[in-house]
Amino acid sequence: MKYWRIQLIGVALLGGPVVLPAATEATGAGAPGYLSDWRKRMRPQVPRGYVCSPAGEPLVIDGKLDEAAWAAAPWTSQFVDIEGDAKPKPRFRTRAKMLWDDTYFYVAAELEEPHVWGTITQHDAVIFQDPDFEVFIDPNGDSHEYYEFEMNALNTGWDLFLPKPYKDGGPALNEWEIPGLKTAVHVRGTLNDPSDVDEAWTVEIAIPWKVLGEHAHRPSPPQPGDQWRVGFSRVQWQTEIKDGKYVKIPGVPENNWIWSPQGVVDMHRPERWGYVQFTRTAPGTVPFVPDVSAPARDALQEVYYAQKDFAKANGRWAGSLDELGLSVKALGGLSPRALTVTADGWHCTVDMAMPGGTTRRWSIRHDSLIREISTP
């Protein structure tokens, strides 16, 4: 996945410059604006859901997915273009499965491919320069402190930890590692052989809960019913054959095919990743439960992207919804309790009435950190 990290600097505010979040391909020069992109491209992409059942037996991580537990686990919906329906359907099918036990979170994927190839053999290299499969995990759904893992058909891996997204100035901590990680690839065909036609390559990944718990801020392994935010991506390059080798076609960008579409060409929008709901029952026995906080989260994202537009135009953050040109109707009928400019940015809270007469409150701040906070 490409990373766009263009810093925009505004005029002074409260003694210091306004450092606007890094622009992305979708919000660079000539784009209609952050809020417009959110409303037209990102918000319509409803995050996918998946119920993850126990493995029930030891899994051999060999990439073959031939255990009974994998056979019983459902496939995700087929991957789509990262921008959703705005782009053509992928040329080749990609889908994933998940299982878990008290030690590992297991991920498997099948990537149909008539010509399986890979070149990168160095750990922590920029794996997406090859065709790859990528996993993103945000345990508590706050859009911060999330994990990324990429691998190619040679089983070369790249593990990263991001304190916050690139668009909000977050660095990628390349030195972060996953002790105890297990990965494998099985090629149904021949690797790096242009003389024949292949069927697919499958990957199998076992990520220790101990590592995922480092920044989870919640039980790891999860409790039954817990939902974690998870994204999957496949990077695919178009190639031609020259001198008996696969060569990328010059000037043709990569395809990004993912499980839960983002709406823009940027995997680092955790608010659009899918939901994985954990259960200790067999596959098909527990329904997926939609996130009840989704309306509040989307309303706060509306404020977040409007603030980015406002700061880009005015060199400061807005102190009210009126300044942002937002109405309660635009926020899905939810009325923010407070929009407050602070020394280092801003924050906004919103209340949402719940069944049974209770109220729950969520907040977001200038760097996209979103979370539920206690109510009186």
C-alpha positions in Angstrom: 0.0 0.0 0.0 1.4 3.4 -1.0 1.9 6.0 1.7 1.3 9.7 1.0 2.8 11.8 3.7 2.6 15.5 2.5 2.7 17.8 5.5 0.6 21.0 5.3 1.6 23.8 7.7 -0.9 26.5 8.6 -0.5 29.9 10.4 0.1 30.3 14.1 -2.6 29.3 16.5 -2.2 29.7 20.3 1.5 30.2 20.1 2.3 27.4 17.5 1.7 26.4 14.0 -1.2 24.3 12.9 0.2 21.1 11.6 -2.5 19.7 9.4 -2.8 15.9 9.0 -0.9 14.4 6.1 -2.7 14.6 2.8 -3.7 11.4 1.0 -4.1 10.7 -2.7 -7.8 11.4 -2.4 -7.4 14.7 -0.7 -4.4 16.3 -2.4 -4.4 19.3 -4.8 -7.5 19.5 -6.9 -9.6 17.2 -4.6 -13.0 18.5 -3.6 -12.1 18.5 0.1 -11.8 16.2 3.1 -15.4 16.5 4.2 -16.7 16.0 0.7 -14.5 12.8 0.3 -15.8 11.6 3.7 -19.4 12.0 2.7 -19.2 10.9 -0.9 -16.5 8.2 -0.8 -15.7 7.0 2.7 -18.9 7.2 4.8 -21.0 5.1 2.2 -18.6 2.2 2.7 -20.3 0.3 5.5 -17.6 -1.8 7.3 -17.9 -5.6 6.8 -18.5 -8.0 9.7 -17.2 -11.5 10.5 -17.9 -13.9 13.4 -14.6 -15.7 14.4 -15.0 -19.1 16.0 -12.5 -21.3 17.9 -10.0 -23.4 16.0 -10.9 -26.4 18.3 -7.7 -28.2 17.3 -4.0 -27.5 16.8 -3.4 -25.9 13.4 -0.3 -26.7 11.4 0.8 -23.5 9.8 1.8 -24.7 6.4 -0.4 -22.5 4.1 -2.5 -25.4 2.9 -5.7 -24.8 5.0 -6.5 -28.5 5.0 -7.6 -28.9 8.6 -11.2 -29.5 9.5 -11.4 -26.2 11.4 -10.5 -24.2 8.3 -13.0 -26.2 6.2 -15.8 -25.2 8.7 -14.8 -21.5 9.0 -16.7 -19.3 6.5 -14.9 -17.2 3.9 -15.3 -13.5 4.1 -17.1 -11.8 1.2 -14.9 -11.5 -1.8 -12.4 -8.6 -1.8 -13.4 -5.4 -3.8 -11.4 -2.4 -5.0 -10.2 -0.2 -2.2 -12.5 2.6 -3.5 -15.5 0.3 -3.5 -18.1 0.4 -6.3 -16.4 3.5 -7.8 -13.9 1.1 -9.5 -14.2 -2.1 -11.5 -14.3 -5.4 -9.7 -11.0 -7.1 -9.1 -9.7 -9.4 -11.9 -9.0 -12.2 -9.5 -10.8 -13.5 -6.5 -9.4 -12.9 -3.0 -11.1 -14.0 0.3 -10.0 -14.7 3.8 -11.0 -16.8 6.9 -10.3 -16.4 10.6 -10.1 -18.6 13.7 -8.7 -18.2 17.2 -7.7 -20.0 20.4 -6.2 -18.9 23.6 -2.7 -18.4 22.1 -3.2 -17.2 18.5 -5.4 -15.2 16.2 -5.3 -17.2 12.9 -5.8 -15.6 9.5 -5.9 -17.4 6.2 -6.4 -16.1 2.7 -6.7 -17.4 -0.8 -5.5 -15.2 -3.7 -6.4 -16.5 -7.1 -3.5 -15.7 -9.5 -2.5 -17.1 -12.9 1.1 -16.0 -12.4 2.4 -16.2 -8.9 5.6 -14.3 -8.4 7.7 -12.6 -5.7 11.2 -11.1 -5.5 11.7 -9.7 -1.9 13.5 -12.0 0.6 14.6 -9.4 3.2 12.5 -9.2 6.3 10.9 -5.7 6.9 11.6 -4.6 3.3 8.8 -2.7 1.5 6.8 -5.9 0.8 4.0 -4.2 -1.3 6.5 -3.7 -4.1 5.7 -7.3 -4.7 2.2 -8.7 -4.9 1.3 -9.1 -1.2 -1.3 -9.8 1.4 -1.8 -7.4 4.3 -3.4 -7.5 7.8 -4.3 -4.5 9.9 -5.6 -4.8 13.5 -6.9 -2.1 15.8 -8.0 -4.0 18.9 -10.1 -1.3 20.6 -11.3 0.6 17.5 -9.9 4.0 18.5 -8.0 4.5 15.2 -4.7 4.7 17.1 -2.1 2.1 18.2 -2.7 -0.4 15.5 -0.7 -3.3 13.9 0.2 -4.0 10.3 1.6 -7.1 8.8 2.4 -7.8 5.1 3.7 -10.9 3.4 4.5 -12.0 -0.2 4.4 -15.3 -2.0 8.0 -16.0 -0.8 6.7 -15.9 2.8 8.8 -12.7 3.4 7.1 -10.6 6.1 7.0 -6.9 7.2 5.6 -6.1 10.6 4.8 -2.5 11.7 3.2 -0.7 14.6 1.5 2.7 14.1 0.8 4.9 17.1 -1.7 6.8 14.9 -2.4 7.0 11.1 -0.1 8.7 8.6 -2.7 11.3 7.8 -2.5 12.5 11.4 1.3 12.6 11.5 1.8 9.1 12.8 5.1 7.4 12.2 5.5 3.7 11.2 7.6 1.9 13.8 9.5 -0.5 11.6 11.5 -1.8 14.5 8.4 -3.3 16.1 8.4 -7.1 15.8 5.9 -10.0 16.4 7.8 -12.6 18.5 6.2 -16.0 18.0 4.6 -15.1 14.7 4.0 -18.1 12.4 3.4 -17.7 8.7 3.4 -20.0 5.6 2.5 -19.9 1.9 1.3 -22.6 -0.3 1.4 -22.1 -4.1 -1.1 -24.0 -6.2 1.1 -23.8 -9.3 4.8 -22.8 -9.6 6.4 -19.8 -8.2 8.3 -17.4 -10.5 7.7 -19.6 -13.6 6.1 -17.6 -16.5 6.0 -20.7 -18.7 2.8 -22.1 -17.1 -0.5 -20.9 -15.6 -1.0 -21.1 -11.8 -4.2 -21.3 -9.8 -3.6 -19.4 -6.6 -1.5 -18.9 -3.5 -2.8 -19.3 0.0 -1.4 -17.8 3.2 -1.7 -18.9 6.8 -0.8 -16.6 9.7 -0.8 -17.2 13.5 -0.4 -14.0 15.5 0.2 -14.4 19.3 -2.4 -12.7 21.5 0.5 -11.8 23.8 1.9 -9.4 21.2 -1.5 -8.1 20.2 -2.2 -7.3 23.8 0.7 -4.9 24.1 -1.5 -1.9 22.9 -4.9 -3.5 23.0 -6.2 -1.7 26.1 -8.7 -4.6 26.5 -8.5 -8.4 27.1 -6.2 -10.2 24.7 -7.2 -12.9 23.9 -10.7 -11.4 23.6 -13.8 -12.2 25.6 -16.7 -13.8 23.7 -18.7 -11.1 22.0 -15.8 -8.6 21.8 -15.3 -7.0 18.4 -11.9 -5.9 17.1 -11.3 -3.8 14.0 -9.5 -5.7 11.2 -8.6 -4.8 7.7 -7.2 -7.0 4.9 -5.6 -5.8 1.7 -4.1 -7.4 -1.4 -1.7 -5.4 -3.6 -1.6 -6.6 -7.2 0.7 -5.5 -10.0 0.2 -5.9 -13.7 3.2 -7.6 -15.4 4.5 -8.7 -18.7 7.0 -11.4 -19.5 10.5 -10.3 -20.7 13.5 -12.7 -21.1 11.6 -15.4 -19.2 10.8 -13.2 -16.1 7.9 -11.2 -14.8 8.3 -7.5 -15.2 6.0 -4.8 -14.0 4.3 -2.8 -16.8 5.8 0.7 -16.6 3.5 3.5 -15.6 0.7 1.2 -14.5 -0.1 1.6 -10.7 -0.8 -1.3 -8.4 -4.3 -2.5 -7.7 -5.5 -2.4 -4.1 -8.2 -5.1 -3.4 -9.5 -5.2 0.1 -12.2 -6.9 2.3 -13.9 -3.8 3.7 -13.7 -0.9 1.2 -12.2 2.4 2.3 -13.6 4.7 -0.4 -10.2 6.3 -0.9 -6.8 4.9 -1.8 -5.5 4.7 1.8 -5.6 1.6 4.0 -4.8 3.8 7.0 -8.4 4.8 7.7 -9.1 2.4 10.6 -12.7 3.8 10.9 -13.6 1.9 7.7 -12.0 -1.4 8.6 -14.1 -4.5 9.2 -15.4 -5.8 12.5 -14.3 -9.3 13.8 -16.6 -10.6 16.5 -15.2 -13.4 18.6 -17.2 -16.3 19.9 -16.5 -19.7 21.5 -19.2 -21.4 19.6 -19.1 -23.3 16.3 -19.3 -21.4 13.0 -22.8 -20.4 12.0 -24.3 -20.5 15.6 -23.9 -16.8 16.5 -25.0 -13.9 14.4 -22.9 -10.9 13.8 -24.0 -7.9 15.9 -23.7 -4.5 14.2 -21.8 -1.8 16.1 -24.3 0.2 18.1 -21.8 3.1 18.3 -21.6 3.5 14.5 -23.9 6.5 14.3 -21.9 8.4 17.0 -18.6 7.4 15.4 -19.7 8.6 11.9 -21.1 11.9 13.3 -17.7 12.5 15.0 -15.9 11.7 11.8 -18.0 14.3 10.0 -16.7 16.9 12.5 -13.1 15.6 12.1 -13.1 15.9 8.3 -14.9 19.3 8.4 -12.2 20.6 10.8 -9.5 19.5 8.4 -11.2 21.5 5.6 -11.6 24.5 7.9 -8.0 24.5 9.1 -6.7 24.1 5.6 -8.7 27.2 4.5 -8.3 29.4 7.7 -5.1 28.3 9.4 -6.9 27.5 12.7 -9.4 25.1 14.1 -13.1 26.0 14.3 -14.7 26.5 17.7 -18.3 25.7 16.8 -20.5 23.7 14.5 -21.7 26.9 13.0 -18.2 27.8 11.9 -17.9 24.4 10.3 -21.2 24.8 8.5 -22.5 21.6 10.1 -26.1 21.0 11.3 -27.5 18.4 13.6 -29.2 16.9 10.6 -25.8 16.5 8.9 -24.7 14.5 11.9 -27.5 12.0 11.7 -29.6 13.8 14.3 -26.9 13.6 17.0 -26.1 16.9 18.7 -22.5 17.2 19.9 -22.2 18.3 23.5 -19.1 20.3 23.0 -16.6 21.3 20.4 -13.6 22.7 22.2 -10.3 24.2 20.8 -7.4 23.2 23.0 -3.7 24.3 23.2 -2.7 21.4 20.9 -5.8 21.0 18.7 -9.5 20.3 19.5 -11.9 17.7 20.7 -15.6 17.0 20.3 -18.0 14.8 22.2 -21.4 13.4 21.3 -24.1 11.6 23.3 -26.3 8.9 21.9 -29.5 7.5 23.5 -29.5 3.7 23.8 -32.3 1.2 24.2 -33.5 1.1 27.8 -33.1 4.8 28.4 -29.3 4.9 28.9 -26.9 7.3 27.2 -23.4 6.7 25.9 -20.9 9.3 25.1 -18.1 9.2 22.5 -15.3 11.7 21.7 -12.9 12.5 18.9 -9.9 14.8 18.7 -7.8 16.5 16.1 -5.6 13.5 15.5 -8.6 11.2 14.9 -8.4 9.4 18.3 -12.0 8.2 18.9 -13.2 6.5 22.0 -16.1 6.0 24.3 -15.9 8.0 27.5 -17.8 7.6 30.8 -21.1 9.5 31.3 -22.4 10.9 34.6 
